[in-house]
Amino acid sequence: MKKILTTMLPSLLLALQLASAASASSTVQVQADSSSKQIVIEGTSDANQQVTVFVANPDGGIDYLDQIQADSTGHYQFSYKSRGGYGQYSVSVGGTGTNTPVKTNFLLSDATPTTPSTPTPNDDKPTSSFPPSNSDNVIITREKGSNGIEVAKVSVPAKALADGLSKAKELANGGQPIFKIEVKDAGSVKVELPAASIFDAGKTVPNGIISIQGKYAAYELPVSAIDVSKIAQSLGVGLKDMKLMVRIDPVSDAAITTIQGSASHNSTKLLTSPVEFSLIVEAGGKQQEITSFNSFVSRSLELPTAPNLSLTTGVWFDPDTGDAKFVPTELKTFDGKYQAIIKRKGNSAYGVIEYSKTFGDITGHWAQKDIELMASKLVLKGVTDETFAPENRVTRAEFATLLVRALGLADNPKAAAFSDVNGGDWYAGYIGAAVEAGLVSGFDNHTFHPNENITREQMATMVASAIRVAGVSVDVVGKQDTLLATFKDRGAISGWAASSIAQSVKAGVIQGMADREFMPSDTASRAQAAVMLKRMLQYVNFLNE
């Protein structure tokens, strides 16, 4: 069957005509790294002119499309990471002057592919650490927990936290400051942080991270992820009287039994012991657990062996059923050790599993590899256990559900305040979670139309929202018309969807159909949805390439 997520190379001319095109003296050259798929396109054109680049992948689809202004010497440079397959790519560059673009080609070869079981090396960022070896202010106590596991309790003084974050900012040299607290000789870790210092850090080091390193797990807490001032107001206490208790604990024996039973029933293999990450606010004898954040928070779990990238994923566990649910995960190596970097906006018990899933009706299908990948990650499910129905249309409720799973969000049926969504509907919790996260908004008459097939422009709008929720910005300011001019049916795209479609196209998540058309009102298949989800997760670094 012909793959339909394609736009043909001749459509480049429309985009280049909008920005105009290159002068006779224009040049272009490409540096392409086949292992990392990092592409650099640079050259010369007229000084200060707008330059548009279009890269077509080996299938003829859009691999990259962007526009910048050349500098005063006429030099321009584009840099991006290709998400296409191996083969020959076509590059066309145009600027102001004529309608004749400058063209070249480059090749991505699979002669030295990365082994599927080799995770990406983790960035070794400079950090400041606590406790310092000669500190007299370090307060560490040890006790036995109710399960017999030793608990190390670390109290971080306000000055130590402020100085540590300040030093981390200096070491980062414009990058992300990381203040590391290491306690690697105990099964459970409790770290007390002064709330007032975190509030101050939100002003002085707003992009700072407090990294708590335990024996087999770590917790990276952005100082901006918690509104400590708001919490203090809700508890009726002052910031100076409030402390944050960050905990990393093995889950209880009862929870392990439930999780293991669910894993056995669902044929999933646990690769790590589940770990509970929690954050509790304490003040004046009152406690409040923080279960959700305003941004994605990273945790890492150490893996015993090299993981299979296609079958391994981080998961969060349903506290009632023990069922594993997908959570955005990158698999990396650090100091020779394998790690799963888990990213989610909420606290829970987390672990890493291995799972393999396929369906009898996708053998030989153009999207088979992506369907199997997303099903093995627990994002996709079949219409039955044995069939996927790849060409069936996707409804609005189904696509909202897929995005909620892909972002690791928790159900919230109470937020699904639409007249055509009932609390008992299977999709109510997913739509509520999508509303709460800002993925969907419904129609003007307070309806959602959950069972209608989703259109391509509606899908693009949800995808663009998901990218934003993931904390990634896709800049299309001044480039929207160029991006959309790629499509012959540009005039059929609704005004409300234009920016989202431009963002989704630039991100490489959604491409055109055959014959240079976007077909905004057409519906999408389950196979197309699987491919879009994979591309979106990889674009925001929630899934390995």
Secondary structure, 3 states (H helix, E strand, C coil): CCCCCCCCHHHHHHHHHHHCCCCCCCEEEEEECCCCCEEEEEEECCCCCEEEEEEECCCCCEEEEEEEECCCCCEEEEEEECCCCCEEEEEEEECCCCCCCEEEEEEECCCCCCCCCCCEECCCCCCEEECCCCCCCCEEEEEECCCCCEEEEEECCHHHHHHHHHHHHHHHCCCCCEEEEECCCCCEEEEEEEHHHHHHHHHHCCCCEEEEECCCEEEEEECCCCCHHHHHHHHCCCHHHCEEEEEEEECCHHHHHHHHHHHHHCCCEECCCCEEEEEEEEECCEEEECCEEEEEEEEEEEECCCCCCCCEEEEEECCCCCCEEECCEEEEEECCEEEEEEEEEECCEEEEEECCCCCCCCCCCCCHHHHHHHHHCCCCCCCCCCCCCCCCECEHHHHHHHHHHHCCCCCCHHHCCCCCCCCCCCCHHHHHHHHHHCCCCCCCCCCCCCCCECEHHHHHHHHHHHHHHCCCCCCCCCCHHHHHCCCCCHHHCCHHHHHHHHHHHHCCCCCCCHHHCCCCCCECEHHHHHHHHHHHHHHCCCCCC
